[in-house]
């Protein structure tokens, strides 16, 4: 069941990439030929991510769509965002990214774009041709592919190093909480909760990547 959904998702995403290429071409931009797209479990706040060929053993632009996303609109909006990264000369969400993003129909803050009216109509037509985005009973059941595993483990290890210092700071803050006034205490509690939340997410990613 899950293997079938993974295959269907990859085919659906590949069809989307193929049909989005002319949209970029008409706007005066070219999507590299060596783009590979798949779904993977990412952080709760991450809809998708793009990695340049230097990260890939096959020399591909690697695009990952968070497997927890269930809306075709959000999936393609995210896919277009990551395809802009693959097409832009520079990394990040600077002038090059913004220029291409607006040209292909994305709107909103560049770090959190959405499909504008024209792209939204394109998405509806695509769904009519290829059907809705294939779903699974549980997105957590999707296995990590080799690249996703390697990347998530590397990123998680770096986060653990950074979080080590933050956790020590959180412990010191927690020790001072009984003496804090109300307003300062609320802020301290929120900061500690955020650090713990990131820690838990990193551990979940490492657990998933090692399956």
N, C-alpha and C positions, 0 to 999 in steps of 0.2 A: 504493500500500500504506500508506504513512505517513499520507497524507491521510485514507484510510478509517479508520485507527485513531484519528486525532485526532477525527474526527467521531463515532465510536463512543464514545470516552472522554467527550466533551462531553455526549453524550446520556445516557450512564450516570451521570455526575456530576449532570446536571440532574434526572434521575429521583430520585437520592438526595436532593437538596435538597428536591424536592417532597414526598417521602415522609417526610422528617425534620421538616418543618414541624409536622405534628400532634403529634409527640413534644415539641417545644418548647411548643406550645399547651397540651398536657395538663399540662405542668410550670408553666404560668402565665407563659410568656414568648413573645414574638412575634419571629419572624425578619423583617427588613425585606423588602418585596417586590422591591426593586431589588438583588438579589444575583446576581452573575455569577460562574460558576466555570469554570475551565479548568486545564490542566496547563502547567507551564513548568519549565525547568531552573533549579533554585535551588542554593544551597550544599549541600555534602555533609551538613551538620548540620541543614539546614532541611527539614522535611517539608512545610510549607505556610506560607502567610502571608495576611494580610487587610489590605486598605487601604480606608480610609473613602471616601465619595463625593467628598471634596475632592481626592482623587488622580486621580479618573476624569473623563475628558472627557465621558462619558455620565452622570455622576452616580450611578454604581453602587457598591455594595459589591463590591470586587474580591477574589475568593478564588483563590489559586493553589495547586495541589497539585504537589509535586515529581514530575516525569515519570519519575524513577528508581524510584519506589515501585511495586512489582508485586503487593502483597498487598491484596486487597479489604478485609480487616480494618483494615490500617494506613491505607488511603486514606480509609475512612469515619470512622475514629477522628480522623484529621487534619481531615477536612471538618467534623465536628461541633465540633471545637476552634475552627476558624476561624469557624463559624456562631455560636458563643458570643461571639466577639469582635464580630461584626456586631450581635448582640442586646444586648450590654452597654452600659450608659450611659457607662462610662469605658473608656479604653484600658488596656492592660497586663493583668496577671494578679492584680489585687487582689480585694477582697471581692466586688464585683459579678460579676466573672468566675467566681470560685470558687463562688458561690451557684448560678449558672446551670449551670455545668459539672457539679456534683454532681447537680443536679436532672434533667439529661438523660442521666445514666449514665456520665459520665467519672470516672475515678479516677486516683490518683497525683499526683505533683508538678504544680502548675498550669502550669509552663512546658513540661512534657513528659508530657501526659496520655495515657491509653489508655482503651479501651472497657472498662467493667466488665461483670459477668455479664449484666445485663439488656440493655445495648446490644449486647453480643457476640451474643446470641441474635437480636436485631433484624437485625444484619448478616447472619447466616446465612440468615434468611428472605428478606432483600432479594436476596441472591445467588441463591437458588433461583428467585425471580421473574424477575430480570433477567440472570442469568448472571454469570460471573466478570468481573473488571475487564479490559477490553480491553488487550492487550499489543502491543508492537512488537518488532521484532528488535533495535533499538538505541534506547534512550531519548535518546541524544545527537542523533538525527536529527530530533527535534521542533523545528520552527522557533519563534522567539519571535514572539508577537503584538505589535502596536504598543505597547500599554500596558506589557507586560513589558520590551520593549526600552528604552523611555524610563526606566522605573523602575530597571532594572538598571544602565544607563549612569550615571544620576544617583547611585545608591548606590555604584557602583564608583569614580566620580570622588572622592566624599567619602572612601572608604576609602583611595584612593591618597594623598590629602593626609595622612591620619592615618599611613599606613604609611611615608611619607617619613621622618618623625622616628624611627620605630621601626627602620627599616633602618639609619639612621645609628648608632643605639644598638647595633644588632646587629653592625655592622662594628667599632665600638669594642670590643665584648665579644669578638669573634673575635680581635682583635689582642692582647688580654690573655690569651687561653687558654693559651699555652705556659707562663705563669707561675702558673697556677691549680692549687691542690691538687685531688685526685681528686673529692671530693664537690662542691666548687664548680664544677668543670669539667663534671660530668654535668648539673648544673642549668643552666649557661650554654648547653651544647649543646642541651638540650631547649627553652630559650627561643628560641634562634636558629632552630631547626627549625620551631617554631610560627609565628614571624613569616614565614619563607620560605613555609610552607604556606599561610598566609592570602594572601600576595602572589600565589602561583601561582593560587589559587582566584579571586581578584579578576580577574586577567588572563584566565582561562578564561571567566568570566562576561561580561567585556567583549567577548571574541572571539565568543562565542555570540550576544550581543545585537546585534552588528553584522552578523550573517549576513543 
